[in-house]
Amino acid sequence: MKMMNIKSLELCANDLIAQRDYYSQVLELPVKLSAEALEVQAGETKLIFTQADADFDGAYHFAFNIPENQFSAAKAWISQRIPLLHDEVGKDEFESVSWNSNSVYFKDTAGNVLEFIARHNLKNAISGEFDSGQILNVSEIGLPSEDVIVFANELCERLELTVFKQEPNATFTPVGNDNGLFILPIKDRIWIPNSGVPARLLPVNVKVDVDGKLWEIRGVPYELIG
């Protein structure tokens, strides 16, 4: 199986100063703000926000891997800083049996749906208290489309990846592995859990390493460059 890691992720934001304050003060990550962009170092991934056009309207979903044994500590840490998202019955933590993972969700100041996910198939347990230094990497980016199956097939064929832990599905298909996943929903599907945020087709530039080969996906419409 090919292994994928997200090296950098570039997204748009309307207010770079508000994003700087959130990522430096709430998530306590290293940040660098210039006139053109905000750079956030999220573990092994460089997260970049560029100034959005005036008519930009939308929000992204992405996830951070945390050590597989630190879920409860990470939930306590983030919930003291910002409200967690809940589902329709009020649940605020989510277990996936098929993925062997636990997640919590929350939003940044731009309304992006963020996730801490502990993936228990990864042997990355760490002792001690949870802090921002245990945010390991960006492990997921949502890439909505109008034809999920076609897009999933293209990613699998070009990057030599596989659909993750399920059969391809026309409304939601993940592609990749525990270290790096493309989350492919159908356009306008609401990001879980009950976030109120539709999966819109938004500008994105993601650079990934697939077994030592670098690829770039940018759009929309999405282009695969390798």
C-alpha positions as CSV (number, residue, x, y, z in Angstrom):
1,M,0.0,0.0,0.0
2,K,1.3,3.5,-0.9
3,M,1.7,5.8,2.0
4,M,0.7,9.5,1.7
5,N,1.6,12.4,3.8
6,I,0.2,15.9,3.4
7,K,3.3,18.2,3.3
8,S,1.4,21.6,2.8
9,L,-2.1,22.8,2.6
10,E,-3.1,26.2,1.2
11,L,-6.6,27.5,1.8
12,C,-8.3,30.9,1.5
13,A,-9.5,33.0,4.4
14,N,-11.3,36.4,4.6
15,D,-9.5,37.6,7.8
16,L,-5.8,36.6,8.1
17,I,-5.4,38.5,11.4
18,A,-8.3,36.6,13.1
19,Q,-6.9,33.4,11.8
20,R,-3.4,34.3,13.1
21,D,-4.9,34.9,16.6
22,Y,-6.8,31.7,16.6
23,Y,-4.0,29.4,15.5
24,S,-1.4,31.1,17.7
25,Q,-3.6,31.6,20.8
26,V,-6.2,28.8,20.8
27,L,-4.2,26.0,19.1
28,E,-0.9,27.5,20.3
29,L,0.9,26.7,17.0
30,P,3.8,28.6,15.5
31,V,2.6,31.2,13.0
32,K,4.1,33.7,10.6
33,L,2.0,36.4,9.1
34,S,3.0,38.4,6.0
35,A,1.1,40.7,3.7
36,E,0.3,37.8,1.4
37,A,-0.3,34.8,3.7
38,L,-0.5,33.3,7.1
39,E,1.7,30.3,7.7
40,V,0.9,27.8,10.5
41,Q,3.2,25.0,11.4
42,A,1.0,22.1,12.3
43,G,3.4,19.3,13.3
44,E,4.9,18.0,10.0
45,T,2.4,20.0,7.8
46,K,2.7,23.6,6.7
47,L,-0.9,25.1,6.8
48,I,-1.2,28.2,4.7
49,F,-4.0,30.7,4.6
50,T,-4.0,33.3,1.7
51,Q,-6.2,36.4,1.5
52,A,-9.5,35.4,-0.1
53,D,-11.2,37.4,-2.8
54,A,-14.0,39.8,-1.6
55,D,-16.7,37.4,-2.8
56,F,-15.2,34.3,-1.1
57,D,-17.9,32.4,0.8
58,G,-17.4,29.0,2.2
59,A,-15.4,26.9,4.7
60,Y,-13.2,23.9,4.5
61,H,-12.8,20.7,6.5
62,F,-9.4,19.3,7.6
63,A,-8.2,17.1,10.4
64,F,-5.1,16.9,12.6
65,N,-3.7,13.6,13.7
66,I,-3.0,13.4,17.4
67,P,-1.2,10.5,19.3
68,E,-3.5,7.5,19.4
69,N,-3.4,7.4,23.2
70,Q,-4.1,11.1,23.8
71,F,-7.8,11.4,22.7
72,S,-9.3,12.1,26.1
73,A,-6.5,14.5,27.0
74,A,-6.8,16.3,23.7
75,K,-10.6,16.6,24.0
76,A,-10.2,18.1,27.5
77,W,-7.5,20.5,26.2
78,I,-9.4,21.8,23.2
79,S,-12.8,21.9,24.9
80,Q,-11.4,24.4,27.4
81,R,-10.5,26.7,24.6
82,I,-13.4,26.5,22.1
83,P,-16.8,24.8,22.0
84,L,-16.9,21.4,20.4
85,L,-19.4,20.6,17.7
86,H,-22.2,18.2,18.5
87,D,-24.4,15.9,16.5
88,E,-28.2,16.0,16.5
89,V,-28.5,14.2,19.8
90,G,-25.8,16.2,21.6
91,K,-22.8,13.8,21.2
92,D,-19.5,15.5,21.0
93,E,-17.0,12.6,20.5
94,F,-17.1,10.2,17.7
95,E,-15.8,6.6,17.4
96,S,-15.3,4.9,14.1
97,V,-15.0,1.1,14.4
98,S,-14.0,0.6,10.8
99,W,-11.3,3.3,11.0
100,N,-10.3,2.3,14.6
101,S,-10.3,6.0,15.5
102,N,-11.8,8.6,17.8
103,S,-12.5,12.2,16.9
104,V,-13.7,15.6,18.1
105,Y,-14.7,18.5,15.9
106,F,-14.6,22.3,16.3
107,K,-14.4,25.4,14.2
108,D,-11.8,28.1,13.6
109,T,-12.6,31.8,13.3
110,A,-13.2,31.4,9.5
111,G,-15.8,28.7,10.2
112,N,-13.7,25.9,8.9
113,V,-14.6,22.5,10.4
114,L,-11.5,21.2,12.2
115,E,-10.9,17.7,13.7
116,F,-8.6,16.1,16.2
117,I,-8.4,12.4,15.3
118,A,-6.6,9.6,17.2
119,R,-6.0,6.8,14.8
120,H,-5.3,3.6,16.9
121,N,-3.7,1.7,14.0
122,L,-0.8,4.2,14.2
123,K,1.7,3.3,16.8
124,N,2.4,6.9,17.9
125,A,1.5,6.9,21.6
126,I,3.2,9.6,23.6
127,S,3.5,9.9,27.4
128,G,2.8,13.1,29.3
129,E,0.2,15.8,29.1
130,F,-1.4,16.9,25.9
131,D,-0.4,20.2,24.4
132,S,0.0,21.8,20.9
133,G,3.3,20.0,20.4
134,Q,1.3,16.7,20.1
135,I,-0.6,18.0,17.0
136,L,1.3,15.7,14.6
137,N,0.2,16.7,11.1
138,V,-2.7,17.6,8.9
139,S,-4.0,14.1,8.0
140,E,-7.2,15.0,6.1
141,I,-8.4,17.6,3.6
142,G,-11.9,17.7,2.2
143,L,-12.2,18.0,-1.5
144,P,-15.8,18.1,-2.6
145,S,-16.8,17.5,-6.2
146,E,-19.8,16.9,-8.4
147,D,-18.8,13.4,-9.2
148,V,-17.2,11.6,-6.3
149,I,-16.6,8.3,-8.0
150,V,-14.8,9.8,-11.0
151,F,-12.6,12.0,-8.8
152,A,-11.8,9.1,-6.5
153,N,-10.9,6.9,-9.4
154,E,-8.6,9.6,-10.8
155,L,-6.8,10.0,-7.5
156,C,-6.4,6.3,-7.1
157,E,-5.1,5.8,-10.6
158,R,-2.8,8.8,-10.8
159,L,-1.3,8.6,-7.3
160,E,-1.6,4.8,-6.9
161,L,-3.7,5.1,-3.8
162,T,-6.7,3.1,-2.7
163,V,-10.1,3.9,-1.2
164,F,-9.9,3.8,2.6
165,K,-11.8,1.3,4.6
166,Q,-14.9,1.1,2.5
167,E,-16.2,0.7,-1.1
168,P,-16.4,3.7,-3.3
169,N,-19.6,5.7,-2.6
170,A,-21.2,8.4,-4.7
171,T,-21.8,10.7,-1.7
172,F,-18.6,10.1,0.4
173,T,-15.4,8.3,-0.4
174,P,-12.0,8.7,1.4
175,V,-8.8,8.0,-0.5
176,G,-5.4,7.4,1.1
177,N,-4.3,6.0,4.5
178,D,-4.1,6.9,8.2
179,N,-1.3,9.4,7.6
180,G,-3.0,11.2,4.8
181,L,-6.5,11.2,3.4
182,F,-8.4,13.0,0.7
183,I,-12.0,13.2,2.0
184,L,-14.3,13.3,-1.0
185,P,-17.9,14.3,-0.4
186,I,-20.5,15.2,-2.9
187,K,-20.9,18.9,-3.4
188,D,-23.1,20.6,-0.7
189,R,-23.1,17.6,1.7
190,I,-23.0,19.0,5.3
191,W,-19.7,18.4,7.0
192,I,-20.2,16.2,10.1
193,P,-21.2,16.5,12.9
194,N,-24.2,18.6,12.1
195,S,-21.8,21.5,11.4
196,G,-24.2,23.5,9.2
197,V,-21.2,23.9,6.8
198,P,-21.8,22.6,3.3
199,A,-19.0,21.1,1.3
200,R,-18.4,23.7,-1.3
201,L,-16.1,23.8,-4.3
202,L,-13.4,26.2,-3.0
203,P,-9.8,27.1,-4.0
204,V,-7.3,24.7,-2.5
205,N,-3.6,23.8,-3.1
206,V,-2.4,20.6,-1.3
207,K,1.0,19.1,-1.7
208,V,1.5,15.5,-0.8
209,D,4.3,12.9,-0.7
210,V,3.2,9.5,-1.9
211,D,6.0,7.1,-1.2
212,G,8.6,9.7,-2.0
213,K,6.9,11.2,-5.1
214,L,5.5,14.7,-4.7
215,W,2.1,15.6,-6.1
216,E,0.2,18.8,-6.1
217,I,-3.6,19.1,-6.3
218,R,-5.0,22.5,-6.9
219,G,-8.3,24.0,-8.0
220,V,-11.2,24.2,-8.4
221,P,-11.5,22.7,-10.9
222,Y,-9.0,20.2,-9.5
223,E,-5.7,19.7,-11.3
224,L,-3.3,16.9,-10.5
225,I,0.3,17.8,-11.0
226,G,3.1,15.3,-10.4
